């Protein structure tokens, strides 16, 4: 499950999946918790989508789950990273692309999603840690299973940057885990991979 620890008292509140309660966590195996600027908690899972607990609604979760027949749902139930941009939009990386969620309307927009694919972990469509380039609004940098991607959020167009050329499939050197800007030079990105 998910645990909230008060380090001053040492006490924890435990949040668990309850099959009889659709407002409980979607499963007990949580991957990445994130508290947004507005105080909402977002939690990804590896098999049952995204959970959101609004500030002030302790223990009540809204689920965002994949439906292959509904393009307004998240791109996969296997989700990795969650974060937000300066406007408060929530971004969730998945095994099949990126999701942008408007926290006011819960509207989902998909990027880099391929409905014909069912990729597993470590494949090109995997989308992990983003970097929101504040100096270049409208673009986001993504670490993926096949290099670094610069994505235009308005059009969905993107450019892929590889660490090493791909030959005979995806080069494992292009499996990127994280991207961060250099604190002293905005023109340099640090890219973490294998």
C-alpha positions as CSV (number, residue, x, y, z in Angstrom):
1,X,0.0,0.0,0.0
2,X,0.8,3.7,0.3
3,X,2.0,5.1,3.6
4,X,2.1,8.7,4.9
5,X,4.7,9.1,7.7
6,X,4.8,12.0,10.2
7,X,8.6,12.1,11.0
8,X,7.9,14.2,14.1
9,X,5.7,11.5,15.7
10,X,6.9,8.4,13.9
11,X,3.2,7.6,13.1
12,X,2.1,6.4,9.7
13,X,-1.3,6.4,8.0
14,X,-1.7,3.4,5.7
15,X,-3.7,3.5,2.5
16,X,-4.7,0.2,1.0
17,X,-6.6,-1.3,-1.9
18,X,-10.1,-2.5,-1.0
19,X,-11.8,-4.5,-3.7
20,X,-15.2,-3.4,-2.4
21,X,-14.4,0.3,-2.4
22,X,-13.9,2.0,-5.8
23,X,-12.5,5.1,-4.0
24,X,-9.6,3.2,-2.5
25,X,-6.2,2.8,-4.2
26,X,-6.4,0.8,-7.4
27,X,-3.8,-1.7,-6.0
28,X,-1.4,-2.0,-3.1
29,X,1.8,-2.0,-5.3
30,X,2.5,1.8,-5.7
31,X,5.4,3.1,-7.8
32,X,5.7,6.9,-7.7
33,X,3.9,9.3,-5.4
34,X,3.8,13.0,-6.2
35,X,2.3,15.9,-4.3
36,X,1.3,18.7,-6.8
37,X,1.5,22.4,-6.0
38,X,-2.2,22.5,-5.2
39,X,-1.8,19.8,-2.6
40,X,-3.3,16.9,-4.5
41,X,-1.5,13.5,-4.3
42,X,-1.0,11.6,-7.5
43,X,0.3,8.0,-7.4
44,X,1.3,5.7,-10.3
45,X,1.2,1.9,-10.4
46,X,2.7,-0.8,-12.5
47,X,-0.6,-2.4,-13.5
48,X,-3.7,-0.5,-12.5
49,X,-3.2,3.1,-13.7
50,X,-3.1,6.3,-11.8
51,X,-4.6,7.3,-8.5
52,X,-5.4,10.9,-7.3
53,X,-6.3,12.0,-3.8
54,X,-7.5,15.6,-3.7
55,X,-6.2,17.8,-0.9
56,X,-8.8,17.7,1.9
57,X,-10.3,14.3,0.8
58,X,-8.1,12.0,2.9
59,X,-8.3,8.4,1.8
60,X,-10.6,9.1,-1.2
61,X,-8.9,8.3,-4.5
62,X,-10.0,8.9,-8.1
63,X,-8.7,6.3,-10.6
64,X,-7.4,7.0,-14.1
65,X,-7.2,3.7,-16.0
66,X,-6.5,2.6,-19.6
67,X,-9.3,1.7,-21.9
68,X,-8.2,0.7,-25.4
69,X,-11.5,1.9,-26.8
70,X,-11.5,5.3,-25.2
71,X,-8.9,7.8,-26.4
72,X,-9.6,10.1,-23.4
73,X,-8.1,7.6,-21.0
74,X,-4.4,7.2,-20.0
75,X,-2.2,5.4,-22.5
76,X,-1.5,2.4,-20.3
77,X,-2.1,1.0,-16.8
78,X,1.7,0.6,-16.4
79,X,2.7,4.1,-15.3
80,X,6.1,5.4,-14.2
81,X,6.8,9.0,-13.4
82,X,4.3,11.8,-12.5
83,X,5.0,15.5,-12.3
84,X,3.6,18.9,-13.3
85,X,4.5,21.9,-15.3
86,X,4.4,25.6,-14.3
87,X,0.7,25.8,-15.3
88,X,-0.2,22.9,-13.0
89,X,-0.8,20.3,-15.8
90,X,0.0,16.8,-14.6
91,X,2.3,14.6,-16.8
92,X,2.4,10.9,-16.5
93,X,4.9,8.7,-18.3
94,X,3.8,5.2,-19.3
95,X,5.0,2.1,-21.1
96,X,3.2,3.5,-24.2
97,X,3.7,7.2,-24.3
98,X,3.0,10.3,-22.2
99,X,-0.2,11.6,-20.7
100,X,-1.1,15.2,-19.9
101,X,-3.9,15.7,-17.4
102,X,-5.8,18.9,-16.8
103,X,-6.3,18.7,-13.0
104,X,-9.4,20.9,-13.2
105,X,-11.3,18.9,-15.8
106,X,-9.5,15.5,-15.6
107,X,-9.1,15.7,-19.4
108,X,-6.3,13.5,-20.7
109,X,-4.2,14.3,-23.8
110,X,-2.0,11.5,-25.2
111,X,1.5,11.9,-26.7
112,X,3.8,9.4,-28.4
113,X,1.1,6.8,-28.0
114,X,0.8,3.9,-30.5
115,X,-2.5,2.0,-30.2
116,X,-1.0,-0.9,-32.3
117,X,1.7,-1.5,-29.8
118,X,1.7,-3.2,-26.4
119,X,5.3,-2.5,-25.3
120,X,6.9,-3.9,-22.2
121,X,9.3,-2.2,-19.9
122,X,12.5,-1.1,-21.6
123,X,11.0,-0.6,-25.1
124,X,11.1,2.6,-27.3
125,X,7.6,3.8,-26.4
126,X,8.4,3.9,-22.6
127,X,8.3,7.4,-21.3
128,X,10.0,8.2,-18.0
129,X,11.2,11.4,-16.4
130,X,10.4,14.7,-18.1
131,X,12.2,18.1,-17.9
132,X,10.0,21.1,-18.3
133,X,12.1,23.7,-20.1
134,X,10.8,27.0,-18.6
135,X,12.9,29.0,-21.0
136,X,11.1,27.3,-23.9
137,X,7.4,27.1,-23.1
138,X,5.4,24.7,-25.1
139,X,8.2,22.1,-25.2
140,X,9.1,19.3,-22.9
141,X,12.1,16.9,-22.8
142,X,11.4,13.3,-22.2
143,X,13.6,10.4,-21.2
144,X,12.4,7.3,-23.1
145,X,13.2,3.7,-23.9
146,X,14.8,5.0,-27.1
147,X,16.7,8.2,-26.4
148,X,15.9,11.7,-25.4
149,X,12.7,13.3,-27.0
150,X,11.9,17.0,-27.4
151,X,8.1,17.2,-27.6
152,X,6.0,20.1,-28.9
153,X,3.0,20.0,-26.5
154,X,0.8,21.9,-28.9
155,X,1.3,19.9,-32.1
156,X,2.5,16.6,-30.7
157,X,5.5,16.7,-33.1
158,X,8.8,15.5,-31.6
159,X,12.5,15.1,-32.3
160,X,14.4,12.1,-31.0
161,X,18.1,12.4,-29.9
162,X,20.1,9.1,-29.5
163,X,23.2,8.5,-27.4
164,X,24.4,5.8,-29.8
165,X,23.0,4.8,-33.3
166,X,20.4,2.1,-33.3
167,X,21.4,-1.0,-35.3
168,X,19.5,-4.3,-35.2
169,X,16.8,-2.8,-33.0
170,X,17.1,-0.3,-30.2
171,X,20.6,0.2,-28.8
172,X,20.5,-0.4,-25.0
173,X,22.6,2.8,-24.6
174,X,19.5,4.7,-25.7
175,X,17.4,3.6,-22.7
176,X,17.3,6.9,-20.9
177,X,16.1,7.1,-17.3
178,X,16.3,10.8,-16.5
179,X,17.1,14.3,-18.0
180,X,18.1,17.3,-16.0
181,X,19.4,20.8,-16.9
182,X,22.9,21.9,-16.0
183,X,22.4,24.5,-13.2
184,X,25.1,26.8,-14.6
185,X,24.4,26.4,-18.4
186,X,20.8,26.2,-19.7
187,X,22.1,24.9,-23.0
188,X,23.4,21.7,-21.4
189,X,21.2,18.7,-20.5
190,X,22.5,15.9,-18.3
191,X,21.0,12.6,-19.5
192,X,21.1,9.4,-17.3
193,X,20.9,6.0,-18.8
194,X,22.5,2.6,-18.5
